[in-house]
Amino acid sequence: MRPSHHVPRLPDPDATPHRAGHADPAAPHGTTSATPARGLFSGMGFSALAQVAPLLTNLALTPYLIRHLGLERFGVWSLILVFLATLAVLDGGVGASLARFYAYHGARGDRDGTGRLVVGSLTVFFGMGALVTVLSVLFAPVVVAALDIPPHLAGEGEQLLLALGPLLTLALAANSAIALLQANARFASLAGVSGGSCLVYAVAVVTVIDSGPDLPLLVLLTTGRYLLVTVGGLAAGARHIRIRRPLLPVPAERREFVGYASRMQLSGFTVFLNGEVDAVLIAALLPVRYVGVFAAGYQAAIALRSVPLYAFPPILTRMTHVYAERELPGAVREFHALQFRWLPAVLTYGAVTTAAAGLAVQVWLGPELALSGAVAAVLLAGYAVQVALTGMRTCFVRAIGRPGLETRYSWCATAVNLALTVPLTIAFGVVGVVLATSVGLMAGALYFVVLCRRLADLREQHLPKRWVPATALAVITAVLGDFLVLRLGWHGALPLLLAGLPVLAGLALAWPFIGRELVQGPRTPAEPTPTKEGDIMTGRTSPGRGDGPPRRVLIVAQLDGYANSARPLGIERFLREHGYEVHLVDTLCLARASSDRGSLGRMLPGSARPAKLALYANEVASKVLTRRWGFGRRHLSYYVLLTDHRLRRRILRSELALDDFDLVICVTPYDAGVLTTPTSAATFYDCPTPWADEVLHEGRLTARQHRKFRGWERDFLEEMEYLSFTWETYGRYAQARYGISGDNFRQLNWGCTPSAERARFARPPRVAYLGSLSGQFINLPLLSRLSRLYPYIDVYGGPPPDPSLGLNYCGYASPELLRDYQFGLITCTRDALREEGFSAKHMQYLEYGLPVLVPAWRRHLDLLRGSVPYTEEDFATRIGALSDEAQWQSVSDEAYEQARRLDWNRTLEPLRRLLDGPLAQPEPTTRPEQRYAPSGGTGRVP
């Protein structure tokens, strides 16, 4: 039984944004492959609001427009909207492809690429609108005559056709703005833009449209609505865009986009074909009244099918980000985590709605249209299977840039549908038509499953154990409830809403049976790292130890989006690649309602549990009392940190099943108290820095508090089964100043992933600062003075600095932009602790072969070749000395070679050896000077 201690948590003094190749902190990391459902669910909710708003607006305005315009004039308006929707679908697949490419650029921090895509798409849409306008001018009278529009409305009809081009341009531009917000997970902004534009449009229509020839005015209001969405969406997404030359996508980008869009167009055309062919065949083979029967059932089925599809935009955005950051293996893991939840949830929803649809349609339209209910039920059965099997796979293939597979399965479904329609229609009438469609959808879905298994070994997992009884209970509840509603004899829209209550009740009853298992996620071994051979993915794993099951590792970390995220994600990736089962728990927002950056939930408490409410209150107290109030910062931080540590230990001890793992690694002092919990697992504390001295140098402790804090920390470090520091120099510092023995050291130095594309020389040499801009240790005044000495310094990170500093602040960005610079810059305040260590951003600069400008007072620079020491007095001179390409290239080569020596596969090798062994307490070394022998390699050049 270990005694309880407290560990303070403070920001990483050299935090830098995570690089491409490292997972987004919002990406799925948690026990049992937990995707952060809270953030994803909030995205789904806002996405649904954004998509429902136009539907509800049209539903509410339709009776008003019919009453004020008259049925004939409203029919002309409806016809123009049909033309507009058809032309929007036939846009070459551009609109359907934008969300994927915006998300891909956004995940890589490529604001320039996003800007080129915005300009390029708007250019294409303007060209399409101009073409339609020209055709309308030439053929509007012919089209009006062919459509048999009444003579007194022919003039208005021609005017509307002439407005079709501008309407098309703005409608497609609005879709581009919507896709930009979806791709960058700005779903709350999307809901605001969509809902606001619909509200303004509805108020304007009710206010302005009175009666008579108001169709041109209605066109103007609709144009204004699309313009509001376009401007509002682009304004909300402006921080994700940067407009630079070249303004249009470069040839390689165009080729990739056109290939993707053409396949998306084919897929969209098959969906359009499936919906329209059925109505045409019914009109050709059956009495015309059956077209109405089909249309009513088809509308009901499509409406119910669309509910789970509201989740697509946030899921596609998430999948694309994961693929951009962790490539195909990460996307495969993400698919399995999401599909585990998606399949049973959609199948249960599909079973319930299929069973209740026949009765619900009768409640809506009356018993005389019971056949429409049968049509809806048959279609829903096919839709349920199709959406359950293809939903996540569609997001997967779009995210990885393989929409051709979606096209192939869509054409398969269409071919089966066409082959079965005539014989089944002859045998079963209108129900036979939709039965052919349903069977075609199921066949296409199964073919898609096969294609995806061949591509990336995507597989289904078992349904939850109690899925069958849960679904049966839900179906029985929904059917009995709707039967009782039907017996009331009420019909129409309001009774239909009443019929929805039993369906919701049935789904609610099913949740306790399967909800917990879905929330926890699949407990499966880590996915093997695939290697691509043509279109086939094959698994490659390292067995970990012997022939037994892989050892299970739990990593407790705080994924803040900066360098604090890079190390735990590097450890996770390394262990997975070596065949271990790894679970990563993100505790950054342990007491908050959401972990999404910028969301309202991130500022609100996330649980009514006393411990989490207390933790939330303590975090608020920390901000109020210790951020800006000097006395509180110096005298009260100690107590705030102590309370925080104890609460976190209590929460994590109750929420984490530590005994289920072989090794528990904690990489943040804030949560290190969990390592004192009695458990059968071995514990490994990966300590960032000697923390008491870190807090002291930040001005957050009195001398007396520091003595107590350091004494506690010394005992805590000695007590750990295994201990490492982020740099071996910190270990030597702890031995010398804290007096720890070092008997439990297993050193894991900081590592990196050398970039395949290095920085190149350019004149004038440009300097990048990439990292956190909060905290006095960053030394923003020094950064400001250096910017005045050398004007070619660009600053990236956050939060935005004070404009009075005069920095060339460029916002948040991915480290990939470093390849466009010639130097990386480090600034920090000077103290005894920072003299001994290195900045986390130092490694990110080295990854791209950048010479790193480092304060000359930092010791041990011989351990990191490619470093260029500077003082404020000789800063510009040191850059000038490397303005010759040959000299710069020599230092750049040293920096890149240093990065190769510090590859994660080298620095984390001691951890693999530890897991392959018996996980026993490390043997003490015999000589104090040997207790901190470097292992894992510093990369020192002989």
Buried (B, 14 or more C-beta within 10 A) or exposed (E): EBEEBBBBBBBBBBBBBBBBBBBBBBBBBBBBBBBBBBBBEBBBBBBBBBBBBBEEBBEEBEEEBBEBBBEEBBBBBEBBEEBBEEBBBEBBBBBBBBBBBBBBBBBBBBBBBBBBBBBBBBEBBBEBBBEBBEBBEEEBEEBBEEEEBEEEBBBBBBBBBBBBBBBBBBBBBBBBBBBBBBBBBBBBBBBBBBBBBBEBBBEBBBEEBEEEEBBBBBBBBBBBBBBBBBBBBBEBBEEBBBEEEEEBBEEEBEEBBBBBBBBBBBBBBBEBBBEEBBBEBBEEBBEEEBBEBBBBBBBBBBEBBBBBBBBBBBBBBBBBBBBBBBBBBBBBBBBBBBBBBBBBBBBBBBBBBBBBBBBBBBBBBEEEBBBBBBBBBBBBBBBBBBBBBBBBBBBBBBBBBBBBBBBBBBBBBBBBBBBBBBEBBEEBBBBBBBBBBBBBBBBBBBBBBEBBBBBBBBEEEEBBEBBEEBBBBBBBBBBBBBBEBBEEEEBEEEBBEBBBEBBBBBBEBBBEBBBEBBEBBBBEBBBBBBEEEEEEBEEEBBEBBEEEEBBBBBBBBBBBBBBBBBBBBBBBBBBBBBBBBBBBBBBBBBBBBBBBBEBEBBEEBBBEBEBBBBBBBBBEBBEEBBEEEEEBBBBBBBBBBBBBBBBBBBBBBEBBEBEBBBBBBBBBBBBBBBBBBEBEBBBBBBBBBBBBBBBBBBEBBBEEBBEBBBEBBBEBBBBBBBBBBBBBBBBBBBBEBBEBBBEBBBBBBBBBBBBEEBBBBEEEBBBBBBBBBBBEBBBBEBBBBBBEBBEBBBBBBBEEBEEEBEBEBBBBBBBBBBBBBBBBBBBBBBBEBBBBBBBBBBBBBBBBBBBBBBBBEBEBBEBBBBBBBBEEEBBBEBBEEBEEBEEBBBBBBBBBBBBBBBBBBBBBBBBBEBBBEEBEEBEEBEEEEEBBEBBBBBBEEE
